[in-house]
Amino acid sequence: MKHKINNHFINAAPFGYGIFKYVADNALKLVNCNDKFSKALGLSEHDKGLTLNKHTSQNLFQSLCLDAMQHLIESHLTNFNTVKFGYHLNLQLQTINDDVFIFVLLIADPEQIDTPHNNAEVIVHTNNEMFFVSNQQGEILFSNKTARDILGYTSTELNAMHFYDLFPKHLQKEAMQTCIQNAQPEIKVCSLPILKKNGKLLAIDTHIWLGHWDGNEYVFSLTKNLFAESEISLKLRKIFNLTPIPMAIVSIEDGLISQINSAFMDVFGFVEAEVVGQSINTLHIFEEATTFEHIKHELHKKESLSNFTLFLRNKNQALVPSSLTAEPIDLQNKKFVMTFLLDLADDTHQKEKHTNDNRLQDLLLELAGRYINIPLSDMDREINASLKLIGQFVKVDRVYVFRYDFEAQTTTNTHEWCRDLVSPQIDSLQNVPIKNIPNWVGTHIQGKSLIIKDVLALDPKTETIRQSLESQGIKSLVTIPMMYEGACIGFVGFDSVFNLRSYTENEINLLKFYAQILVNLHLRKNHEKQLLKAKTDAIKANQDKNLFIAKISHEMRNPLNGAWGFIDLLNQNVQDGKAKEYVKHTMESLKDAIQISNDLLDIARIESNRFVFKYEAVNVHHLLSETLKQHTPALSEHQIRVEKDIDKLMYQVMSDEGRLKQILNNLLMNAINHAQAQTITLGCKVENENNYFVQLLFYVQDDG
């Protein structure tokens, strides 16, 4: 080859630099490379003549280079960029003296890469995502430390498993087809969940491709833990975006910024993409390079850091005097520090801002507390009062609530507050057809806020809402949809009538907060209506039941009493002993039936609160004696002896004698019929007494 490569230039390159020559049959021979590139390839000084093809590539980086160069050639490209596993490869194809050369630039920090093992363990073990290598039968040959930490398996346990064993049983067949059998050189994504060793399901996205490793074809799987991302999003993002103080989450280990909030971007002038994933030291945010190490040291000693005064650089490299407060937190099995930053450049502004923040917090607490236990009858009054509070706090011209009725295809203004000199619009905004405002409604249905900074800037030909807004004197507005389970039930909004206005993030968040309160009220109102209906239905059903019981009992008593009279006459006139016995049994059965009828009537009276006690003077000794006499035949028949246990004092009390006798009769009949006792004791004793009343205890005791 006549063309010569400048070795000094190659070795002086700040990144990995390598040159390959196309040989034949997609084989590529390494012509030259610098030390950084050689280190990534896993080569020694004697291996610089390496030839790469699908049978010879020995580590992951070699496979990545081979795949990228083959794609460059087969696609007839002159340059190509690709990013995998943290490596950014830039490839350029040049033809020199009829030979095809590929210049490969490795954009990565090779000092962070130890001499790679053949199986690329060092590369994948430092990845925060789970990594697996499987053969084409699905057997797991390799897994990184992240996979073992997240799933809870040991390396030995995973190596004894198939990749599809990680999925729930009912998904294993699909996982085998998707992740193993259908693997191609092009990356595909599988979104089936996997199981941790403890049986918990893990939401993941698995990136799968077919590649070369140790000279053979294997299936590579890179699995992203979606739950961890959801956890950060749910727990932190809302707090970040609603907090007016600049906040950031930084990895303690390497200083990488994981999250920043809107206030951070506003104060320091960065956008999220410029900061997230970057190192604190790379961005030169701290005035002193050693500041972050000092913060780590202080956190190690105190576990928290408060009001640490320092200078921070904004995007324009201007120094901003700040106060930093930091708390360590654990996320995704990694140590992070959550920082709160106060801009001290303008103390007056900060004090005013702090006062407003406190007022906002007080308002949010008051709004939330208003609706905890209010009755439904007071709900409209409280909503109107809340709208007034919000309107006066934001200093807005009009605050309102609308409800959507998609069955009737209308929307109605249900509540409104207006400041002085602003005309109310609620009466003219009842049952407004939503077909006249399709863009407005469509935005709300999607769960999106609608912000109009200048009504007159709307195109009257396409925005049919403009005429209606102009007629109400509205110059600017913001509306927030009220969403429940993905459906829009209405919206709340601010109107600016006197001037054009851009609403701040805090003002919009306040409106969102109140929209959620109204959604909760809507749910509570529906729930209480359902409970009230269920209670009313239950009372009505119980009343119907009692009426039915009373009617049946009454209707039964008339024929039963008639039958009793005739049977009693028959009993007095029949002489035959056998016939008399039959009559006696018939009378007992009729007596039971009459008692059942009376009991049913008593139940109906009790449940309808119409049961009346008849109070009269009752001689206790006489009551017990008469009760025993009624059961003398039954006692004799069962050969049961009765003992009376009555206090010597002969009490006369005010009570319902009939009901007392009914209770004692039931107790005695139960003892006679079911206890199989030889002795029954009927007793009464004094439990408690004073000058005004006496408490008696009646009891039936048997030895059965």
RAPE-V723358 format. One record per residue. N is the residue number from 1. RES is the residue in one letter. PSI is psi as a letter, one per 30 degrees, with the letter a starting at -180 (none if undefined). D_FIRST is the distance of its C-alpha to the first C-alpha in whole Angstrom. Layout:
n: [N & N]
res: [RES & RES]
psi: [PSI & PSI]
d_first: [D_FIRST & D_FIRST]
This chain:
n: [1 & 2 & 3 & 4 & 5 & 6 & 7 & 8 & 9 & 10 & 11 & 12 & 13 & 14 & 15 & 16 & 17 & 18 & 19 & 20 & 21 & 22 & 23 & 24 & 25 & 26 & 27 & 28 & 29 & 30 & 31 & 32 & 33 & 34 & 35 & 36 & 37 & 38 & 39 & 40 & 41 & 42 & 43 & 44 & 45 & 46 & 47 & 48 & 49 & 50 & 51 & 52 & 53 & 54 & 55 & 56 & 57 & 58 & 59 & 60 & 61 & 62 & 63 & 64 & 65 & 66 & 67 & 68 & 69 & 70 & 71 & 72 & 73 & 74 & 75 & 76 & 77 & 78 & 79 & 80 & 81 & 82 & 83 & 84 & 85 & 86 & 87 & 88 & 89 & 90 & 91 & 92 & 93 & 94 & 95 & 96 & 97 & 98 & 99 & 100 & 101 & 102 & 103 & 104 & 105 & 106 & 107 & 108 & 109 & 110 & 111 & 112 & 113 & 114 & 115 & 116 & 117 & 118 & 119 & 120 & 121 & 122 & 123 & 124 & 125 & 126 & 127 & 128 & 129 & 130 & 131 & 132 & 133 & 134 & 135 & 136 & 137 & 138 & 139 & 140 & 141 & 142 & 143 & 144 & 145 & 146 & 147 & 148 & 149 & 150 & 151 & 152 & 153 & 154 & 155 & 156 & 157 & 158 & 159 & 160 & 161 & 162 & 163 & 164 & 165 & 166 & 167 & 168 & 169 & 170 & 171 & 172 & 173 & 174 & 175 & 176 & 177 & 178 & 179 & 180 & 181 & 182 & 183 & 184 & 185 & 186 & 187 & 188 & 189 & 190 & 191 & 192 & 193 & 194 & 195 & 196 & 197 & 198 & 199 & 200 & 201 & 202 & 203 & 204 & 205 & 206 & 207 & 208 & 209 & 210 & 211 & 212 & 213 & 214 & 215 & 216 & 217 & 218 & 219 & 220 & 221 & 222 & 223 & 224 & 225 & 226 & 227 & 228 & 229 & 230 & 231 & 232 & 233 & 234 & 235 & 236 & 237 & 238 & 239 & 240 & 241 & 242 & 243 & 244 & 245 & 246 & 247 & 248 & 249 & 250 & 251 & 252 & 253 & 254 & 255 & 256 & 257 & 258 & 259 & 260 & 261 & 262 & 263 & 264 & 265 & 266 & 267 & 268 & 269 & 270 & 271 & 272 & 273 & 274 & 275 & 276 & 277 & 278 & 279 & 280 & 281 & 282 & 283 & 284 & 285 & 286 & 287 & 288 & 289 & 290 & 291 & 292 & 293 & 294 & 295 & 296 & 297 & 298 & 299 & 300 & 301 & 302 & 303 & 304 & 305 & 306 & 307 & 308 & 309 & 310 & 311 & 312 & 313 & 314 & 315 & 316 & 317 & 318 & 319 & 320 & 321 & 322 & 323 & 324 & 325 & 326 & 327 & 328 & 329 & 330 & 331 & 332 & 333 & 334 & 335 & 336 & 337 & 338 & 339 & 340 & 341 & 342 & 343 & 344 & 345 & 346 & 347 & 348 & 349 & 350 & 351 & 352 & 353 & 354 & 355 & 356 & 357 & 358 & 359 & 360 & 361 & 362 & 363 & 364 & 365 & 366 & 367 & 368 & 369 & 370 & 371 & 372 & 373 & 374 & 375 & 376 & 377 & 378 & 379 & 380 & 381 & 382 & 383 & 384 & 385 & 386 & 387 & 388 & 389 & 390 & 391 & 392 & 393 & 394 & 395 & 396 & 397 & 398 & 399 & 400 & 401 & 402 & 403 & 404 & 405 & 406 & 407 & 408 & 409 & 410 & 411 & 412 & 413 & 414 & 415 & 416 & 417 & 418 & 419 & 420 & 421 & 422 & 423 & 424 & 425 & 426 & 427 & 428 & 429 & 430 & 431 & 432 & 433 & 434 & 435 & 436 & 437 & 438 & 439 & 440 & 441 & 442 & 443 & 444 & 445 & 446 & 447 & 448 & 449 & 450 & 451 & 452 & 453 & 454 & 455 & 456 & 457 & 458 & 459 & 460 & 461 & 462 & 463 & 464 & 465 & 466 & 467 & 468 & 469 & 470 & 471 & 472 & 473 & 474 & 475 & 476 & 477 & 478 & 479 & 480 & 481 & 482 & 483 & 484 & 485 & 486 & 487 & 488 & 489 & 490 & 491 & 492 & 493 & 494 & 495 & 496 & 497 & 498 & 499 & 500 & 501 & 502 & 503 & 504 & 505 & 506 & 507 & 508 & 509 & 510 & 511 & 512 & 513 & 514 & 515 & 516 & 517 & 518 & 519 & 520 & 521 & 522 & 523 & 524 & 525 & 526 & 527 & 528 & 529 & 530 & 531 & 532 & 533 & 534 & 535 & 536 & 537 & 538 & 539 & 540 & 541 & 542 & 543 & 544 & 545 & 546 & 547 & 548 & 549 & 550 & 551 & 552 & 553 & 554 & 555 & 556 & 557 & 558 & 559 & 560 & 561 & 562 & 563 & 564 & 565 & 566 & 567 & 568 & 569 & 570 & 571 & 572 & 573 & 574 & 575 & 576 & 577 & 578 & 579 & 580 & 581 & 582 & 583 & 584 & 585 & 586 & 587 & 588 & 589 & 590 & 591 & 592 & 593 & 594 & 595 & 596 & 597 & 598 & 599 & 600 & 601 & 602 & 603 & 604 & 605 & 606 & 607 & 608 & 609 & 610 & 611 & 612 & 613 & 614 & 615 & 616 & 617 & 618 & 619 & 620 & 621 & 622 & 623 & 624 & 625 & 626 & 627 & 628 & 629 & 630 & 631 & 632 & 633 & 634 & 635 & 636 & 637 & 638 & 639 & 640 & 641 & 642 & 643 & 644 & 645 & 646 & 647 & 648 & 649 & 650 & 651 & 652 & 653 & 654 & 655 & 656 & 657 & 658 & 659 & 660 & 661 & 662 & 663 & 664 & 665 & 666 & 667 & 668 & 669 & 670 & 671 & 672 & 673 & 674 & 675 & 676 & 677 & 678 & 679 & 680 & 681 & 682 & 683 & 684 & 685 & 686 & 687 & 688 & 689 & 690 & 691 & 692 & 693 & 694 & 695 & 696 & 697 & 698 & 699 & 700 & 701 & 702 & 703 & 704]
res: [M & K & H & K & I & N & N & H & F & I & N & A & A & P & F & G & Y & G & I & F & K & Y & V & A & D & N & A & L & K & L & V & N & C & N & D & K & F & S & K & A & L & G & L & S & E & H & D & K & G & L & T & L & N & K & H & T & S & Q & N & L & F & Q & S & L & C & L & D & A & M & Q & H & L & I & E & S & H & L & T & N & F & N & T & V & K & F & G & Y & H & L & N & L & Q & L & Q & T & I & N & D & D & V & F & I & F & V & L & L & I & A & D & P & E & Q & I & D & T & P & H & N & N & A & E & V & I & V & H & T & N & N & E & M & F & F & V & S & N & Q & Q & G & E & I & L & F & S & N & K & T & A & R & D & I & L & G & Y & T & S & T & E & L & N & A & M & H & F & Y & D & L & F & P & K & H & L & Q & K & E & A & M & Q & T & C & I & Q & N & A & Q & P & E & I & K & V & C & S & L & P & I & L & K & K & N & G & K & L & L & A & I & D & T & H & I & W & L & G & H & W & D & G & N & E & Y & V & F & S & L & T & K & N & L & F & A & E & S & E & I & S & L & K & L & R & K & I & F & N & L & T & P & I & P & M & A & I & V & S & I & E & D & G & L & I & S & Q & I & N & S & A & F & M & D & V & F & G & F & V & E & A & E & V & V & G & Q & S & I & N & T & L & H & I & F & E & E & A & T & T & F & E & H & I & K & H & E & L & H & K & K & E & S & L & S & N & F & T & L & F & L & R & N & K & N & Q & A & L & V & P & S & S & L & T & A & E & P & I & D & L & Q & N & K & K & F & V & M & T & F & L & L & D & L & A & D & D & T & H & Q & K & E & K & H & T & N & D & N & R & L & Q & D & L & L & L & E & L & A & G & R & Y & I & N & I & P & L & S & D & M & D & R & E & I & N & A & S & L & K & L & I & G & Q & F & V & K & V & D & R & V & Y & V & F & R & Y & D & F & E & A & Q & T & T & T & N & T & H & E & W & C & R & D & L & V & S & P & Q & I & D & S & L & Q & N & V & P & I & K & N & I & P & N & W & V & G & T & H & I & Q & G & K & S & L & I & I & K & D & V & L & A & L & D & P & K & T & E & T & I & R & Q & S & L & E & S & Q & G & I & K & S & L & V & T & I & P & M & M & Y & E & G & A & C & I & G & F & V & G & F & D & S & V & F & N & L & R & S & Y & T & E & N & E & I & N & L & L & K & F & Y & A & Q & I & L & V & N & L & H & L & R & K & N & H & E & K & Q & L & L & K & A & K & T & D & A & I & K & A & N & Q & D & K & N & L & F & I & A & K & I & S & H & E & M & R & N & P & L & N & G & A & W & G & F & I & D & L & L & N & Q & N & V & Q & D & G & K & A & K & E & Y & V & K & H & T & M & E & S & L & K & D & A & I & Q & I & S & N & D & L & L & D & I & A & R & I & E & S & N & R & F & V & F & K & Y & E & A & V & N & V & H & H & L & L & S & E & T & L & K & Q & H & T & P & A & L & S & E & H & Q & I & R & V & E & K & D & I & D & K & L & M & Y & Q & V & M & S & D & E & G & R & L & K & Q & I & L & N & N & L & L & M & N & A & I & N & H & A & Q & A & Q & T & I & T & L & G & C & K & V & E & N & E & N & N & Y & F & V & Q & L & L & F & Y & V & Q & D & D & G]
psi: [k & e & k & k & k & j & e & e & e & e & f & f & k & f & l & k & k & l & k & k & k & k & d & l & h & g & k & k & k & j & e & l & l & l & e & e & e & e & e & e & f & h & l & a & f & f & g & f & g & k & k & k & a & f & f & f & k & f & l & e & e & e & e & e & e & e & e & e & e & e & e & e & e & f & g & h & l & f & l & k & k & l & k & k & h & f & k & j & k & j & k & k & k & k & k & j & h & g & k & k & k & k & k & k & k & j & j & l & j & f & f & g & j & l & j & k & l & f & g & h & e & e & e & f & f & g & k & f & l & k & k & k & k & l & a & g & f & f & k & k & f & k & k & l & e & e & e & e & e & e & f & g & l & l & e & e & e & e & f & g & l & l & e & f & f & f & l & l & e & f & f & e & e & e & e & e & e & e & f & d & e & g & k & l & f & k & k & l & k & k & g & k & l & l & k & l & e & g & f & k & k & k & k & l & k & k & k & k & l & k & a & k & k & h & g & l & k & l & k & k & k & j & k & k & j & f & e & e & e & e & e & e & e & e & f & e & e & e & e & e & f & f & k & f & k & k & k & l & k & k & k & e & e & g & g & k & k & e & k & l & l & e & e & e & e & e & e & f & g & l & l & e & f & f & e & k & f & l & k & e & e & e & f & h & e & k & e & k & f & g & e & e & e & e & e & e & e & e & e & e & e & f & f & l & k & k & h & j & k & l & k & k & k & a & e & g & g & k & k & j & k & l & k & k & k & k & k & k & l & k & k & h & g & l & k & l & k & k & k & k & k & k & j & g & e & i & e & e & e & e & e & e & e & e & e & e & e & e & e & e & e & e & e & e & e & e & e & e & f & e & g & e & g & k & l & e & f & g & e & e & e & e & e & e & e & e & e & e & e & e & e & e & e & f & h & l & e & k & k & l & k & k & k & k & j & f & e & f & h & l & k & k & j & e & k & k & k & k & l & k & g & k & k & k & f & e & e & g & h & k & h & k & k & f & f & f & h & e & e & e & e & e & e & e & e & f & g & k & l & j & k & j & f & j & e & f & f & k & j & f & e & f & j & f & f & e & e & e & e & e & f & f & g & k & e & l & l & k & k & k & k & j & k & j & h & f & k & k & f & a & l & l & l & k & k & j & e & e & l & k & k & k & k & l & e & e & e & e & e & e & e & e & e & e & e & e & e & e & e & e & e & e & e & e & e & e & e & e & e & e & e & e & e & e & e & e & e & e & e & e & e & e & e & e & e & e & e & e & e & e & e & e & e & e & e & e & e & e & e & e & e & e & e & e & e & e & e & e & e & e & e & f & f & k & f & k & e & e & e & e & e & e & e & e & e & e & e & e & e & e & e & e & e & e & e & e & e & e & e & e & e & e & e & e & e & e & f & g & h & g & k & k & k & j & k & l & k & k & j & e & e & e & e & e & e & e & e & e & e & f & g & e & e & e & e & e & e & g & h & k & k & k & k & k & i & k & k & e & k & j & k & j & l & j & a & j & e & e & e & e & e & e & e & e & e & e & e & e & e & e & e & e & f & f & f & h & l & f & k & k & k & k & l & k & l & k & e & k & l & a & f & f & l & k & j & k & j & k & l & k & k & l & g & none]
d_first: [0 & 4 & 6 & 7 & 10 & 14 & 15 & 19 & 19 & 18 & 21 & 23 & 23 & 26 & 25 & 23 & 20 & 17 & 13 & 13 & 11 & 13 & 13 & 16 & 20 & 20 & 18 & 15 & 13 & 14 & 11 & 13 & 16 & 19 & 23 & 25 & 22 & 22 & 26 & 26 & 24 & 26 & 23 & 24 & 21 & 21 & 20 & 17 & 15 & 17 & 17 & 20 & 22 & 25 & 26 & 24 & 25 & 27 & 29 & 30 & 27 & 24 & 26 & 27 & 23 & 22 & 25 & 24 & 21 & 22 & 25 & 22 & 21 & 24 & 26 & 23 & 23 & 21 & 23 & 25 & 27 & 29 & 31 & 33 & 34 & 34 & 30 & 29 & 26 & 24 & 21 & 19 & 17 & 14 & 12 & 9 & 8 & 10 & 8 & 11 & 11 & 15 & 16 & 19 & 22 & 25 & 28 & 30 & 32 & 30 & 33 & 35 & 33 & 34 & 31 & 31 & 33 & 32 & 34 & 33 & 37 & 37 & 35 & 38 & 41 & 41 & 41 & 44 & 44 & 45 & 42 & 42 & 40 & 41 & 40 & 41 & 45 & 45 & 46 & 45 & 42 & 42 & 43 & 43 & 46 & 47 & 47 & 50 & 51 & 52 & 53 & 55 & 53 & 52 & 49 & 50 & 53 & 50 & 48 & 51 & 51 & 49 & 48 & 50 & 53 & 53 & 54 & 58 & 59 & 60 & 56 & 54 & 54 & 52 & 50 & 49 & 48 & 47 & 45 & 44 & 44 & 43 & 40 & 37 & 33 & 35 & 37 & 41 & 44 & 47 & 50 & 52 & 54 & 54 & 56 & 56 & 58 & 61 & 61 & 61 & 59 & 56 & 54 & 51 & 48 & 45 & 41 & 40 & 37 & 35 & 32 & 30 & 31 & 31 & 29 & 32 & 33 & 36 & 38 & 38 & 41 & 41 & 45 & 46 & 50 & 52 & 55 & 54 & 53 & 56 & 58 & 56 & 57 & 60 & 61 & 60 & 59 & 62 & 63 & 60 & 61 & 65 & 65 & 65 & 64 & 60 & 59 & 55 & 54 & 52 & 50 & 52 & 49 & 46 & 48 & 46 & 48 & 50 & 52 & 54 & 57 & 58 & 60 & 57 & 55 & 58 & 58 & 55 & 53 & 50 & 50 & 49 & 45 & 45 & 46 & 47 & 44 & 43 & 44 & 47 & 45 & 42 & 45 & 47 & 50 & 52 & 53 & 52 & 49 & 51 & 54 & 52 & 52 & 56 & 57 & 56 & 58 & 61 & 60 & 60 & 63 & 65 & 64 & 64 & 64 & 66 & 66 & 63 & 63 & 60 & 58 & 55 & 52 & 52 & 50 & 50 & 50 & 54 & 56 & 58 & 61 & 62 & 63 & 62 & 63 & 61 & 62 & 60 & 59 & 57 & 55 & 53 & 54 & 52 & 54 & 54 & 56 & 58 & 59 & 61 & 61 & 64 & 63 & 66 & 65 & 68 & 71 & 73 & 71 & 70 & 73 & 74 & 71 & 72 & 76 & 75 & 73 & 76 & 78 & 75 & 75 & 79 & 79 & 77 & 79 & 82 & 81 & 80 & 83 & 85 & 85 & 85 & 88 & 90 & 92 & 91 & 94 & 92 & 89 & 89 & 91 & 88 & 85 & 87 & 87 & 84 & 83 & 85 & 83 & 80 & 81 & 82 & 79 & 77 & 79 & 78 & 81 & 81 & 80 & 80 & 80 & 79 & 80 & 78 & 80 & 77 & 80 & 82 & 79 & 80 & 80 & 83 & 83 & 85 & 85 & 85 & 85 & 85 & 86 & 89 & 89 & 86 & 88 & 88 & 86 & 87 & 89 & 87 & 84 & 86 & 85 & 82 & 80 & 77 & 76 & 76 & 73 & 70 & 68 & 70 & 71 & 67 & 66 & 68 & 68 & 64 & 65 & 64 & 66 & 67 & 67 & 68 & 68 & 69 & 71 & 72 & 68 & 68 & 68 & 71 & 70 & 68 & 69 & 73 & 74 & 74 & 77 & 79 & 77 & 78 & 82 & 82 & 81 & 78 & 75 & 72 & 72 & 70 & 71 & 70 & 71 & 73 & 71 & 72 & 70 & 68 & 70 & 72 & 75 & 76 & 74 & 76 & 75 & 75 & 77 & 77 & 79 & 80 & 76 & 73 & 71 & 68 & 69 & 67 & 65 & 68 & 71 & 69 & 68 & 72 & 73 & 70 & 72 & 76 & 74 & 74 & 77 & 78 & 76 & 78 & 81 & 81 & 80 & 83 & 85 & 85 & 85 & 88 & 89 & 88 & 90 & 93 & 93 & 93 & 96 & 98 & 97 & 98 & 102 & 103 & 102 & 104 & 107 & 107 & 107 & 110 & 112 & 111 & 112 & 115 & 116 & 116 & 118 & 120 & 121 & 121 & 124 & 126 & 126 & 126 & 129 & 131 & 130 & 131 & 134 & 135 & 134 & 136 & 139 & 138 & 138 & 141 & 143 & 141 & 143 & 142 & 140 & 137 & 136 & 137 & 134 & 132 & 133 & 132 & 128 & 128 & 129 & 127 & 124 & 125 & 126 & 122 & 121 & 123 & 121 & 118 & 119 & 120 & 117 & 115 & 117 & 117 & 113 & 113 & 115 & 113 & 110 & 111 & 113 & 116 & 117 & 121 & 122 & 126 & 127 & 131 & 133 & 132 & 134 & 131 & 133 & 135 & 131 & 130 & 133 & 133 & 130 & 130 & 133 & 131 & 129 & 132 & 132 & 128 & 129 & 132 & 130 & 127 & 129 & 128 & 129 & 129 & 130 & 130 & 129 & 130 & 131 & 134 & 134 & 135 & 133 & 133 & 130 & 129 & 126 & 126 & 128 & 126 & 123 & 124 & 125 & 123 & 120 & 122 & 123 & 120 & 119 & 122 & 121 & 118 & 119 & 122 & 119 & 116 & 117 & 119 & 121 & 124 & 125 & 124 & 125 & 126 & 126 & 126 & 125 & 125 & 121 & 122 & 125 & 126 & 129 & 127 & 126 & 125 & 122 & 123 & 121 & 122 & 121 & 121 & 120 & 120 & 119 & 117]
